[in-house]
């Protein structure tokens, strides 16, 4: 799957989750696991 389309799909979820406590770490961890450098 094209990672860009996948990113567009999960990005709204990451933005929404940023408003919860500890969400920044969770989003960063999710990205690092699913989108390795």
PyMOL commands that place a pseudoatom at each C-alpha (Angstrom):
pseudoatom trace, name=CA, resn=UNK, resi=1, chain=A, elem=C, hetatm=0, pos=[0.000, 0.000, 0.000]
pseudoatom trace, name=CA, resn=UNK, resi=2, chain=A, elem=C, hetatm=0, pos=[1.175, 3.512, -0.748]
pseudoatom trace, name=CA, resn=UNK, resi=3, chain=A, elem=C, hetatm=0, pos=[2.307, 4.935, 2.605]
pseudoatom trace, name=CA, resn=UNK, resi=4, chain=A, elem=C, hetatm=0, pos=[1.074, 8.401, 1.629]
pseudoatom trace, name=CA, resn=UNK, resi=5, chain=A, elem=C, hetatm=0, pos=[-2.510, 7.215, 1.287]
pseudoatom trace, name=CA, resn=UNK, resi=6, chain=A, elem=C, hetatm=0, pos=[-2.156, 5.301, 4.552]
pseudoatom trace, name=CA, resn=UNK, resi=7, chain=A, elem=C, hetatm=0, pos=[-0.819, 8.418, 6.248]
pseudoatom trace, name=CA, resn=UNK, resi=8, chain=A, elem=C, hetatm=0, pos=[-3.733, 10.473, 4.927]
pseudoatom trace, name=CA, resn=UNK, resi=9, chain=A, elem=C, hetatm=0, pos=[-6.065, 7.860, 6.391]
pseudoatom trace, name=CA, resn=UNK, resi=10, chain=A, elem=C, hetatm=0, pos=[-4.565, 7.858, 9.906]
pseudoatom trace, name=CA, resn=UNK, resi=11, chain=A, elem=C, hetatm=0, pos=[-3.610, 11.543, 10.107]
pseudoatom trace, name=CA, resn=UNK, resi=12, chain=A, elem=C, hetatm=0, pos=[-7.083, 12.714, 11.277]
pseudoatom trace, name=CA, resn=UNK, resi=13, chain=A, elem=C, hetatm=0, pos=[-6.942, 10.072, 14.012]
pseudoatom trace, name=CA, resn=UNK, resi=14, chain=A, elem=C, hetatm=0, pos=[-3.529, 11.311, 15.133]
pseudoatom trace, name=CA, resn=UNK, resi=15, chain=A, elem=C, hetatm=0, pos=[-4.768, 14.907, 15.177]
pseudoatom trace, name=CA, resn=UNK, resi=16, chain=A, elem=C, hetatm=0, pos=[-7.835, 13.923, 17.201]
pseudoatom trace, name=CA, resn=UNK, resi=17, chain=A, elem=C, hetatm=0, pos=[-5.796, 11.868, 19.655]
pseudoatom trace, name=CA, resn=UNK, resi=18, chain=A, elem=C, hetatm=0, pos=[-3.365, 14.755, 20.282]
pseudoatom trace, name=CA, resn=UNK, resi=19, chain=A, elem=C, hetatm=0, pos=[-5.988, 16.342, 22.512]
pseudoatom trace, name=CA, resn=UNK, resi=20, chain=A, elem=C, hetatm=0, pos=[-5.771, 13.479, 25.014]
pseudoatom trace, name=CA, resn=UNK, resi=21, chain=A, elem=C, hetatm=0, pos=[-3.148, 13.108, 27.776]
pseudoatom trace, name=CA, resn=UNK, resi=22, chain=A, elem=C, hetatm=0, pos=[-0.031, 11.314, 26.576]
pseudoatom trace, name=CA, resn=UNK, resi=23, chain=A, elem=C, hetatm=0, pos=[-1.393, 11.235, 23.039]
pseudoatom trace, name=CA, resn=UNK, resi=24, chain=A, elem=C, hetatm=0, pos=[1.688, 12.825, 21.490]
pseudoatom trace, name=CA, resn=UNK, resi=25, chain=A, elem=C, hetatm=0, pos=[3.876, 9.942, 22.581]
pseudoatom trace, name=CA, resn=UNK, resi=26, chain=A, elem=C, hetatm=0, pos=[1.327, 7.406, 21.369]
pseudoatom trace, name=CA, resn=UNK, resi=27, chain=A, elem=C, hetatm=0, pos=[1.095, 9.025, 17.924]
pseudoatom trace, name=CA, resn=UNK, resi=28, chain=A, elem=C, hetatm=0, pos=[4.869, 9.276, 17.595]
pseudoatom trace, name=CA, resn=UNK, resi=29, chain=A, elem=C, hetatm=0, pos=[5.236, 5.645, 18.643]
pseudoatom trace, name=CA, resn=UNK, resi=30, chain=A, elem=C, hetatm=0, pos=[2.561, 4.564, 16.145]
pseudoatom trace, name=CA, resn=UNK, resi=31, chain=A, elem=C, hetatm=0, pos=[4.291, 6.389, 13.296]
pseudoatom trace, name=CA, resn=UNK, resi=32, chain=A, elem=C, hetatm=0, pos=[7.727, 5.085, 14.249]
pseudoatom trace, name=CA, resn=UNK, resi=33, chain=A, elem=C, hetatm=0, pos=[6.424, 1.502, 14.269]
pseudoatom trace, name=CA, resn=UNK, resi=34, chain=A, elem=C, hetatm=0, pos=[4.439, 1.681, 11.024]
pseudoatom trace, name=CA, resn=UNK, resi=35, chain=A, elem=C, hetatm=0, pos=[6.610, 4.106, 9.065]
pseudoatom trace, name=CA, resn=UNK, resi=36, chain=A, elem=C, hetatm=0, pos=[10.236, 3.178, 9.767]
pseudoatom trace, name=CA, resn=UNK, resi=37, chain=A, elem=C, hetatm=0, pos=[12.823, 5.669, 8.435]
for i in range(1, 37): cmd.bond("trace and resi %d" % i, "trace and resi %d" % (i + 1))
show_as sticks, trace
zoom trace
